Amino acid sequence: MPTELLQTKFPEGVTFIPQPLANGKIGVEIWDCDLKFNIMSKHVVVCDSCFGKWAFICGIRAPEGISFQDQVKYVLEKMEILLKDAGFEFQDLVRTWFYIGDILRKEGNTVRYDLLNKVRNKFYAKVWGKDKQYPASTGIGMQEKGLIMEGIALKPSHKTNVIRLENPLQKSSFNYRIPEERRPKFCRAIVIENNNKGIIFVSGTASIRGENVCYAGDVEMQTFVTIENIEALIKKDNLKRYGINWDLLLKNTAFMKVYIKEKKYYPIVRNICQQHFGNIPQLYLLADICRPELMVEIEAVVIKT
């Protein structure tokens, strides 16, 4: 990890995430729009659209020298403060990212990803109580020991619907048959819909059916299962369960990020993804995933025009 990059002061709305590209190059993810936007601070950019008022929150980095649990608490509380300063509430979050250094490292008898869930769940209980209106989310590894949180919040217009999706092929993560404190609290995707147009934020998705990993040790089959999970999530039959009359294909995906555990898997994963998604913008990144058996994870943004 180049130390000078970690010490660089990036401009407003820009974050450096230490995840190498699988092809060895440097990647840039740019969220662009033709709307008027307001830079509230180095962490927060706000804009208005037909869907409502958006806030893009980036680069909340936990301080060094404190426990991992305190790092999680810090980024959540900082997110809440930044949102409030911008005129939003924590409940307005529709998409979150947690970039976790040493995501599978044990601290005592608990891996860091489970510690994140433990602290996040306590925080979310104060925000939502028993109402499971969680944001879409990705919790993924990075090549740094700390923790970075980012998010997108929306105050919807009166004609905009915000709908949480679950996957018919997967058990809801917040209902996994594991101790309550370890259950990941997120929804599989969030739909933002207005006048039959909209956006779907697809959470980080992996080779899990029900709540169990499929095809441990087989990156090719894990990639196929992951893509099938995304397809099942956005297809017409599942959307209809939520009152959404859209007929979408994987090629309606506007952008995707693919996290790969080891560089040697890149050609296999890339070939399969391009067969299914076509030539859309996509980043292939090297990162550890939240379960040791998982070898690939995909997140996406799907657009309905």
C-alpha positions in Angstrom: 0.0 0.0 0.0 1.6 3.3 -1.0 1.8 5.4 2.1 1.7 8.6 0.2 -1.8 7.7 -1.1 -3.2 7.2 2.3 -1.8 10.5 3.4 -3.1 12.4 0.4 -5.9 15.0 1.0 -8.4 14.3 -1.7 -10.9 16.9 -2.8 -14.5 17.1 -1.8 -16.6 14.0 -2.7 -13.6 11.8 -3.4 -12.4 8.8 -1.5 -9.4 6.5 -1.9 -10.4 2.9 -1.2 -7.4 0.6 -0.9 -8.7 -2.2 -3.1 -6.4 -3.1 -6.1 -7.9 -3.7 -9.5 -7.8 -7.4 -10.5 -6.1 -6.4 -13.7 -3.3 -4.6 -12.0 -4.4 -1.1 -13.1 -5.8 1.9 -11.2 -9.6 2.3 -11.3 -11.8 5.3 -10.8 -15.5 5.1 -10.0 -17.3 8.3 -10.9 -20.9 9.2 -10.0 -21.9 11.9 -12.5 -25.2 13.7 -13.2 -26.5 16.7 -15.1 -28.2 18.1 -12.0 -27.1 21.1 -9.9 -25.3 19.9 -6.8 -24.1 21.5 -3.6 -20.9 20.5 -1.9 -21.8 20.6 1.8 -18.4 19.5 3.1 -15.5 17.3 2.0 -17.8 14.3 2.9 -21.2 15.4 1.7 -22.6 16.3 -1.8 -26.3 17.1 -2.1 -28.5 17.4 -5.2 -32.2 17.4 -6.2 -33.9 15.3 -8.8 -37.4 14.1 -9.7 -36.9 11.3 -7.1 -36.3 13.8 -4.3 -33.3 15.2 -2.5 -30.1 13.1 -2.5 -27.1 13.1 -0.2 -23.9 11.3 -1.2 -21.7 10.7 1.9 -18.1 9.6 1.3 -14.9 8.9 3.1 -15.9 8.5 6.7 -12.7 7.0 8.0 -12.4 5.7 11.5 -9.5 7.0 13.5 -6.5 4.8 14.3 -5.6 3.7 17.8 -9.1 2.6 19.0 -10.7 -0.8 19.1 -12.5 -2.1 16.0 -15.9 -1.9 17.8 -15.2 1.7 18.6 -14.3 2.3 15.0 -17.6 1.0 13.9 -19.4 3.1 16.4 -17.4 6.2 15.3 -18.3 5.8 11.6 -22.0 5.3 12.3 -22.2 8.3 14.6 -20.2 10.4 12.2 -22.6 9.4 9.4 -25.6 10.4 11.5 -24.0 13.8 12.3 -23.1 14.5 8.6 -26.6 13.5 7.5 -28.2 15.8 10.1 -26.0 18.7 9.1 -27.2 18.2 5.5 -30.9 18.1 6.5 -31.3 14.3 6.5 -31.9 11.6 9.0 -30.1 8.3 9.4 -33.3 6.6 8.3 -33.0 8.3 4.9 -30.0 6.0 4.0 -30.9 3.8 1.0 -27.4 2.5 0.3 -24.3 1.9 2.5 -20.8 0.6 2.1 -18.5 -0.7 4.9 -14.9 -1.2 3.7 -13.3 -3.4 6.4 -9.6 -4.0 6.9 -8.8 -7.6 7.8 -12.4 -8.4 7.5 -11.9 -12.1 8.5 -9.3 -11.5 11.2 -10.3 -12.7 14.6 -10.3 -10.4 17.6 -10.7 -12.8 20.5 -13.1 -15.4 19.3 -15.0 -13.1 16.9 -14.0 -12.1 13.3 -14.2 -8.4 12.4 -17.2 -8.8 10.2 -19.2 -10.2 13.0 -18.0 -7.4 15.3 -19.2 -4.9 12.7 -22.6 -6.6 12.8 -22.7 -6.6 16.5 -22.1 -2.8 16.8 -24.2 -1.9 13.8 -27.2 -4.0 15.0 -27.2 -2.1 18.3 -27.1 1.2 16.5 -29.8 0.2 14.0 -32.1 -1.0 16.9 -32.1 2.7 18.1 -32.8 4.0 14.6 -35.4 1.5 13.3 -36.5 -0.6 16.3 -38.3 -3.6 15.1 -39.0 -2.0 11.7 -36.7 -3.7 9.3 -36.4 -0.9 6.8 -32.6 -1.3 6.4 -30.6 0.1 3.5 -29.0 -1.9 0.8 -25.4 -2.6 1.8 -22.0 -4.0 1.0 -19.6 -5.1 3.7 -16.3 -6.0 2.0 -12.6 -6.2 2.8 -9.9 -3.7 1.9 -6.1 -3.7 2.1 -5.9 -1.4 5.1 -6.4 -2.2 8.8 -9.1 0.4 9.4 -12.7 1.0 8.5 -14.3 3.3 5.9 -18.1 4.0 5.6 -19.9 5.6 2.7 -23.6 6.0 1.9 -26.4 7.4 -0.2 -29.4 9.0 1.4 -32.7 10.1 -0.2 -35.6 12.3 1.0 -38.1 11.1 -1.6 -40.5 13.4 -3.4 -44.2 12.8 -2.8 -44.5 10.7 -6.0 -41.4 8.6 -5.3 -41.6 5.1 -3.8 -38.7 3.6 -1.8 -39.1 -0.2 -1.7 -36.9 -2.8 0.0 -36.4 -6.1 -2.0 -35.6 -9.5 -0.7 -34.5 -12.5 -2.8 -36.8 -15.5 -3.3 -33.6 -17.7 -3.5 -32.1 -16.4 -0.3 -33.1 -16.1 3.3 -33.2 -12.5 4.5 -29.9 -11.8 6.1 -31.6 -10.3 9.2 -33.4 -13.6 9.7 -30.4 -15.9 9.5 -30.4 -18.8 12.0 -27.4 -17.4 13.9 -27.3 -15.4 17.1 -29.3 -12.1 16.7 -26.2 -9.9 17.3 -24.4 -11.5 14.4 -27.1 -11.2 11.8 -26.2 -8.7 9.0 -28.9 -6.0 8.9 -29.5 -5.0 5.3 -31.9 -5.6 2.5 -31.0 -7.4 -0.7 -31.8 -4.3 -2.8 -33.6 -1.0 -2.8 -35.9 0.2 -5.5 -36.3 4.0 -6.0 -39.4 4.4 -8.3 -41.2 7.5 -9.7 -43.6 7.5 -12.7 -42.5 4.0 -13.7 -38.9 4.9 -13.9 -36.2 4.3 -11.3 -33.1 2.9 -9.9 -32.3 -0.4 -8.1 -29.3 -0.5 -5.7 -28.3 -4.1 -5.5 -26.5 -5.0 -2.3 -23.3 -7.0 -2.3 -24.4 -10.5 -3.5 -22.6 -13.8 -3.3 -23.0 -17.5 -3.9 -25.5 -18.1 -1.0 -28.7 -20.0 -1.3 -31.0 -19.8 1.6 -28.3 -18.8 4.1 -25.6 -21.3 3.1 -22.6 -20.9 0.8 -22.8 -22.9 -2.4 -19.9 -24.4 -4.3 -17.1 -23.7 -1.8 -13.8 -23.9 -3.7 -15.3 -23.5 -7.2 -15.1 -19.9 -8.4 -16.8 -20.6 -11.7 -19.9 -22.0 -10.1 -19.9 -19.4 -7.4 -19.9 -16.7 -10.1 -22.9 -18.3 -11.9 -24.9 -18.7 -8.6 -24.1 -15.0 -7.7 -25.4 -13.8 -11.1 -28.5 -16.0 -10.8 -29.2 -14.5 -7.4 -29.1 -11.0 -8.9 -31.2 -12.0 -11.8 -33.8 -13.6 -9.4 -33.8 -10.4 -7.4 -34.6 -8.0 -10.3 -36.7 -10.2 -12.5 -40.4 -9.5 -13.2 -41.9 -12.1 -10.9 -40.0 -10.9 -7.8 -40.6 -7.2 -8.5 -44.3 -8.0 -9.0 -44.4 -9.3 -5.4 -43.6 -5.7 -4.4 -46.1 -4.0 -6.7 -43.5 -3.1 -9.3 -44.5 -3.8 -12.9 -41.0 -3.7 -14.5 -39.6 -6.3 -16.9 -35.8 -6.1 -16.4 -32.8 -8.0 -17.7 -29.3 -8.2 -16.4 -28.3 -6.0 -19.3 -30.4 -3.2 -17.7 -27.5 -3.0 -15.2 -25.8 0.4 -15.6 -22.8 -0.4 -13.5 -21.3 -3.2 -11.4 -18.5 -3.8 -9.0 -17.1 -7.3 -8.8 -15.0 -8.3 -5.7 -12.6 -11.2 -6.3 -10.7 -13.0 -3.5 -7.6 -13.8 -5.6 -6.2 -12.3 -8.7 -5.9 -15.7 -10.4 -9.7 -15.9 -10.6 -10.1 -12.7 -12.5 -10.1 -14.1 -16.1 -12.8 -16.7 -15.2 -15.0 -14.3 -13.3 -14.7 -11.5 -15.9 -15.5 -13.9 -18.8 -18.7 -15.1 -17.1 -19.8 -11.6 -16.1 -19.4 -10.2 -19.6 -21.4 -13.1 -21.0 -24.3 -12.2 -18.8 -24.1 -8.4 -18.4 -22.6 -7.4 -21.7 -20.2 -4.5 -22.2 -21.4 -2.3 -19.3 -19.1 -0.3 -17.0 -17.6 -2.7 -14.5 -14.8 -2.7 -11.9 -13.0 -5.9 -10.8 -11.4 -5.5 -7.4 -9.3 -7.7 -5.2 -10.8 -8.0 -1.7 -11.6 -10.5 1.0 -15.2 -11.4 1.4 -17.3 -11.7 4.6 -17.2 -15.6 4.7 -13.9 -17.4 4.1 -15.6 -19.9 1.7 -16.8 -17.1 -0.6 -14.6 -16.2 -3.6 -16.6 -13.6 -5.5 -19.2 -10.9 -4.6 -21.0 -8.6 -7.0 -22.9 -5.3 -6.4 -24.8 -3.4 -9.1 -26.9 -0.4 -10.0 -29.8 -1.2 -12.3 -31.7 1.5 -14.2 -35.3 1.5 -15.4 -35.9 4.2 -18.1 
